[in-house]
Amino acid sequence: MKDFSPLEKKLGLKFKNKDFLIQAFCHRSYLNENPDFYLKHNERLEFLGDAVLELIVTEYLYQKYPEKSEGELTNWRAALVNAKVLGELAKDLDFSNFLLLSRGETKELGKARQYILANTFEALIGAIYLDQGLDVCQKFIKKYSITKLPEIIKKGLFKDAKSRFQEEAQERVGITPSYKVLEEWGPDHARHFIIGVFLNNTLVAQGEGSSKQEAEETAAKSGLEVKNW
């Protein structure tokens, strides 16, 4: 069994019931290979932690920015609690060293690992809530999650990908992006689209979705990654 005390020390936490902490790091795949493990996987803790995180972030934004509209606050909150931001936070805090995974999942890196890390971050918040209550959760979230807000606002990370791609394209290369349907299939009630995002006549990236809007958003997201914007 891994020793979680270095992680507690790093995070400034002291769990009364260590099982909450261990369970937060226990991925479903670990139990497939270790069916006799004495704890369950972390998905219920993640469910709880997700709600606690959203509540604390919402209250913070509500109190701190009384002049901002509900729409703006919703966008900021979404940017703070999305999987990419949480995954990066968990990575920076070395959560990977404490994950309980199957041998197969241990080799999985990239997006799959990022989602596991993000879910673990939420599960840890659920564990802190059960072990130490809302006040300690609030301190933890303010210390680690909410400190990302200035960067999110400064870089416009709260905007949808299409808006960001358009702003970047106009600023960097003086071109307004265009979107074209490359493929579509399926019956009317279940259409599927592949849409390309173009700068002039150059295809930058493409995205897939069950609506044109979803496919365009996915294409813009890929475009930002391809261009490293």
Beta strands, then each sheet from edge to edge (+ up, - down):
strand 1: 178-185
strand 2: 192-199
strand 3: 202-209
sheet 1: 1+ 2- 3+
end
